[in-house]
Amino acid sequence: MIRDEIKIRSEEGEVFDKKQIALAIRNSTFNDELRCSLLDDGILDKCQGCSLKYICDAIDKLVDNYVDKTTEVVNNFNFD
């Protein structure tokens, strides 16, 4: 069974699944990308003043850090 939901139900109520959030961020580093639906839908025309800007900026930094930490140079070639 494959679950692709960001919220899961528990006895205490609904909670956010950190695994799904982490997978979404990780998967954006492959052939996907992260975008803002507020900008895409024309609700906002810029990020300045948006209450989510701090979180979005942190996600962008997290993605960059993830790529840096998980990308390994296996060999260098010199064709001189």
Protein Blocks (a to p, Z undefined) as FASTA:
>chain_A
ZZdbfbdcdfkbccddfklmmmmmmmmmmmbccddfklmnomagbfghpaklmmmmmmmm
mmmmmmmmmpccfbdcdfZZ
